[in-house]
Amino acid sequence: MSQTQTYRKPRHRTYARNRPRRSRVGSQLSEGDGIYFLKLVLVVLLGTLWLKFAIPMEWYGIPVTAFPLGALLALVAIRLFEKNEYDRKIWFAVLVIVTILSYFVPAGIVI
């Protein structure tokens, strides 16, 4: 019986810190600071967009002086485009705070 042995080159161990980020299991690539800041600016701008009425309308006896048009658009955009659940919660919180604060500021589209 002849045994033929093949020579195998020893494999080097790859440690997690040496692997490219994409090959790590369970890791998510984070977005850059510029993209995050752009999203923040868009959420703030949409939160400040109110459709204000020159003459208040009544809805079931409650006077309605404005409608948060930008906030509704931002809610839909955040829901569609933001994949990370925790980032979505941050954007929703920022949107609610900016929308409430901007109601008292004389900014918006007046009809």
KOLSEZA-956608 format. One record per residue (C-alpha): residue number from 1; x, z, y; residue in three letters. Coordinates in nm, 3 decimals. Layout:
N
<site><pos>NUM</pos><x>X</x><z>Z</z><y>Y</y><code>ALA</code></site>
...
end
This chain:
111
<site><pos>1</pos><x>0.000</x><z>0.000</z><y>0.000</y><code>MET</code></site>
<site><pos>2</pos><x>0.135</x><z>-0.094</z><y>0.326</y><code>SER</code></site>
<site><pos>3</pos><x>0.015</x><z>0.081</z><y>0.632</y><code>GLN</code></site>
<site><pos>4</pos><x>0.026</x><z>-0.103</z><y>0.954</y><code>THR</code></site>
<site><pos>5</pos><x>0.021</x><z>0.114</z><y>1.253</y><code>GLN</code></site>
<site><pos>6</pos><x>-0.059</x><z>-0.028</z><y>1.586</y><code>THR</code></site>
<site><pos>7</pos><x>0.105</x><z>0.119</z><y>1.884</y><code>TYR</code></site>
<site><pos>8</pos><x>-0.142</x><z>0.248</z><y>2.140</y><code>ARG</code></site>
<site><pos>9</pos><x>-0.037</x><z>0.328</z><y>2.485</y><code>LYS</code></site>
<site><pos>10</pos><x>-0.140</x><z>0.684</z><y>2.574</y><code>PRO</code></site>
<site><pos>11</pos><x>-0.426</x><z>0.693</z><y>2.820</y><code>ARG</code></site>
<site><pos>12</pos><x>-0.382</x><z>0.885</z><y>3.137</y><code>HIS</code></site>
<site><pos>13</pos><x>-0.645</x><z>1.140</z><y>3.213</y><code>ARG</code></site>
<site><pos>14</pos><x>-0.860</x><z>1.068</z><y>3.511</y><code>THR</code></site>
<site><pos>15</pos><x>-0.965</x><z>1.367</z><y>3.708</y><code>TYR</code></site>
<site><pos>16</pos><x>-1.280</x><z>1.364</z><y>3.919</y><code>ALA</code></site>
<site><pos>17</pos><x>-1.090</x><z>1.385</z><y>4.244</y><code>ARG</code></site>
<site><pos>18</pos><x>-0.895</x><z>1.070</z><y>4.157</y><code>ASN</code></site>
<site><pos>19</pos><x>-1.196</x><z>0.856</z><y>4.066</y><code>ARG</code></site>
<site><pos>20</pos><x>-1.370</x><z>0.639</z><y>4.322</y><code>PRO</code></site>
<site><pos>21</pos><x>-1.679</x><z>0.799</z><y>4.470</y><code>ARG</code></site>
<site><pos>22</pos><x>-1.915</x><z>0.544</z><y>4.321</y><code>ARG</code></site>
<site><pos>23</pos><x>-1.808</x><z>0.615</z><y>3.965</y><code>SER</code></site>
<site><pos>24</pos><x>-1.883</x><z>0.986</z><y>3.980</y><code>ARG</code></site>
<site><pos>25</pos><x>-2.201</x><z>1.070</z><y>3.800</y><code>VAL</code></site>
<site><pos>26</pos><x>-2.465</x><z>1.239</z><y>4.011</y><code>GLY</code></site>
<site><pos>27</pos><x>-2.292</x><z>1.189</z><y>4.342</y><code>SER</code></site>
<site><pos>28</pos><x>-2.467</x><z>1.019</z><y>4.627</y><code>GLN</code></site>
<site><pos>29</pos><x>-2.292</x><z>0.827</z><y>4.896</y><code>LEU</code></site>
<site><pos>30</pos><x>-2.369</x><z>0.980</z><y>5.229</y><code>SER</code></site>
<site><pos>31</pos><x>-2.441</x><z>0.768</z><y>5.531</y><code>GLU</code></site>
<site><pos>32</pos><x>-2.206</x><z>0.748</z><y>5.822</y><code>GLY</code></site>
<site><pos>33</pos><x>-2.235</x><z>0.950</z><y>6.140</y><code>ASP</code></site>
<site><pos>34</pos><x>-2.333</x><z>0.644</z><y>6.342</y><code>GLY</code></site>
<site><pos>35</pos><x>-2.629</x><z>0.564</z><y>6.117</y><code>ILE</code></site>
<site><pos>36</pos><x>-2.743</x><z>0.926</z><y>6.120</y><code>TYR</code></site>
<site><pos>37</pos><x>-2.723</x><z>0.939</z><y>6.501</y><code>PHE</code></site>
<site><pos>38</pos><x>-2.913</x><z>0.608</z><y>6.530</y><code>LEU</code></site>
<site><pos>39</pos><x>-3.192</x><z>0.748</z><y>6.313</y><code>LYS</code></site>
<site><pos>40</pos><x>-3.202</x><z>1.063</z><y>6.527</y><code>LEU</code></site>
<site><pos>41</pos><x>-3.233</x><z>0.859</z><y>6.847</y><code>VAL</code></site>
<site><pos>42</pos><x>-3.510</x><z>0.643</z><y>6.698</y><code>LEU</code></site>
<site><pos>43</pos><x>-3.707</x><z>0.947</z><y>6.577</y><code>VAL</code></site>
<site><pos>44</pos><x>-3.677</x><z>1.113</z><y>6.919</y><code>VAL</code></site>
<site><pos>45</pos><x>-3.782</x><z>0.795</z><y>7.102</y><code>LEU</code></site>
<site><pos>46</pos><x>-4.080</x><z>0.738</z><y>6.874</y><code>LEU</code></site>
<site><pos>47</pos><x>-4.179</x><z>1.103</z><y>6.905</y><code>GLY</code></site>
<site><pos>48</pos><x>-4.200</x><z>1.072</z><y>7.283</y><code>THR</code></site>
<site><pos>49</pos><x>-4.426</x><z>0.766</z><y>7.272</y><code>LEU</code></site>
<site><pos>50</pos><x>-4.782</x><z>0.875</z><y>7.350</y><code>TRP</code></site>
<site><pos>51</pos><x>-5.080</x><z>0.658</z><y>7.432</y><code>LEU</code></site>
<site><pos>52</pos><x>-5.236</x><z>0.848</z><y>7.724</y><code>LYS</code></site>
<site><pos>53</pos><x>-5.582</x><z>0.778</z><y>7.863</y><code>PHE</code></site>
<site><pos>54</pos><x>-5.653</x><z>0.775</z><y>8.238</y><code>ALA</code></site>
<site><pos>55</pos><x>-6.008</x><z>0.890</z><y>8.166</y><code>ILE</code></site>
<site><pos>56</pos><x>-6.027</x><z>1.144</z><y>7.880</y><code>PRO</code></site>
<site><pos>57</pos><x>-6.240</x><z>1.038</z><y>7.585</y><code>MET</code></site>
<site><pos>58</pos><x>-6.457</x><z>1.279</z><y>7.389</y><code>GLU</code></site>
<site><pos>59</pos><x>-6.447</x><z>1.308</z><y>7.013</y><code>TRP</code></site>
<site><pos>60</pos><x>-6.711</x><z>1.542</z><y>6.869</y><code>TYR</code></site>
<site><pos>61</pos><x>-6.722</x><z>1.725</z><y>7.201</y><code>GLY</code></site>
<site><pos>62</pos><x>-6.343</x><z>1.768</z><y>7.222</y><code>ILE</code></site>
<site><pos>63</pos><x>-6.172</x><z>1.589</z><y>7.512</y><code>PRO</code></site>
<site><pos>64</pos><x>-5.893</x><z>1.361</z><y>7.391</y><code>VAL</code></site>
<site><pos>65</pos><x>-5.641</x><z>1.280</z><y>7.663</y><code>THR</code></site>
<site><pos>66</pos><x>-5.366</x><z>1.122</z><y>7.451</y><code>ALA</code></site>
<site><pos>67</pos><x>-5.287</x><z>0.978</z><y>7.109</y><code>PHE</code></site>
<site><pos>68</pos><x>-4.943</x><z>1.018</z><y>6.939</y><code>PRO</code></site>
<site><pos>69</pos><x>-4.889</x><z>0.651</z><y>6.857</y><code>LEU</code></site>
<site><pos>70</pos><x>-4.510</x><z>0.677</z><y>6.821</y><code>GLY</code></site>
<site><pos>71</pos><x>-4.534</x><z>0.980</z><y>6.595</y><code>ALA</code></site>
<site><pos>72</pos><x>-4.759</x><z>0.793</z><y>6.352</y><code>LEU</code></site>
<site><pos>73</pos><x>-4.521</x><z>0.496</z><y>6.348</y><code>LEU</code></site>
<site><pos>74</pos><x>-4.227</x><z>0.730</z><y>6.291</y><code>ALA</code></site>
<site><pos>75</pos><x>-4.406</x><z>0.908</z><y>6.005</y><code>LEU</code></site>
<site><pos>76</pos><x>-4.459</x><z>0.577</z><y>5.828</y><code>VAL</code></site>
<site><pos>77</pos><x>-4.102</x><z>0.461</z><y>5.895</y><code>ALA</code></site>
<site><pos>78</pos><x>-3.947</x><z>0.786</z><y>5.771</y><code>ILE</code></site>
<site><pos>79</pos><x>-4.160</x><z>0.779</z><y>5.458</y><code>ARG</code></site>
<site><pos>80</pos><x>-4.064</x><z>0.418</z><y>5.381</y><code>LEU</code></site>
<site><pos>81</pos><x>-3.695</x><z>0.407</z><y>5.471</y><code>PHE</code></site>
<site><pos>82</pos><x>-3.552</x><z>0.753</z><y>5.405</y><code>GLU</code></site>
<site><pos>83</pos><x>-3.468</x><z>0.799</z><y>5.038</y><code>LYS</code></site>
<site><pos>84</pos><x>-3.321</x><z>1.150</z><y>5.042</y><code>ASN</code></site>
<site><pos>85</pos><x>-3.592</x><z>1.418</z><y>5.029</y><code>GLU</code></site>
<site><pos>86</pos><x>-3.399</x><z>1.674</z><y>5.233</y><code>TYR</code></site>
<site><pos>87</pos><x>-3.322</x><z>1.424</z><y>5.509</y><code>ASP</code></site>
<site><pos>88</pos><x>-3.692</x><z>1.335</z><y>5.522</y><code>ARG</code></site>
<site><pos>89</pos><x>-3.779</x><z>1.699</z><y>5.579</y><code>LYS</code></site>
<site><pos>90</pos><x>-3.527</x><z>1.719</z><y>5.862</y><code>ILE</code></site>
<site><pos>91</pos><x>-3.666</x><z>1.404</z><y>6.026</y><code>TRP</code></site>
<site><pos>92</pos><x>-4.024</x><z>1.530</z><y>5.994</y><code>PHE</code></site>
<site><pos>93</pos><x>-3.929</x><z>1.862</z><y>6.156</y><code>ALA</code></site>
<site><pos>94</pos><x>-3.748</x><z>1.688</z><y>6.442</y><code>VAL</code></site>
<site><pos>95</pos><x>-4.043</x><z>1.453</z><y>6.490</y><code>LEU</code></site>
<site><pos>96</pos><x>-4.299</x><z>1.736</z><y>6.507</y><code>VAL</code></site>
<site><pos>97</pos><x>-4.094</x><z>1.934</z><y>6.759</y><code>ILE</code></site>
<site><pos>98</pos><x>-4.024</x><z>1.632</z><y>6.982</y><code>VAL</code></site>
<site><pos>99</pos><x>-4.388</x><z>1.517</z><y>6.965</y><code>THR</code></site>
<site><pos>100</pos><x>-4.522</x><z>1.856</z><y>7.069</y><code>ILE</code></site>
<site><pos>101</pos><x>-4.268</x><z>1.895</z><y>7.349</y><code>LEU</code></site>
<site><pos>102</pos><x>-4.323</x><z>1.544</z><y>7.481</y><code>SER</code></site>
<site><pos>103</pos><x>-4.700</x><z>1.595</z><y>7.509</y><code>TYR</code></site>
<site><pos>104</pos><x>-4.642</x><z>1.806</z><y>7.818</y><code>PHE</code></site>
<site><pos>105</pos><x>-4.393</x><z>1.564</z><y>7.974</y><code>VAL</code></site>
<site><pos>106</pos><x>-4.533</x><z>1.287</z><y>8.194</y><code>PRO</code></site>
<site><pos>107</pos><x>-4.405</x><z>1.010</z><y>7.966</y><code>ALA</code></site>
<site><pos>108</pos><x>-4.595</x><z>0.755</z><y>7.766</y><code>GLY</code></site>
<site><pos>109</pos><x>-4.817</x><z>0.452</z><y>7.808</y><code>ILE</code></site>
<site><pos>110</pos><x>-5.119</x><z>0.518</z><y>8.029</y><code>VAL</code></site>
<site><pos>111</pos><x>-5.435</x><z>0.314</z><y>7.967</y><code>ILE</code></site>
end
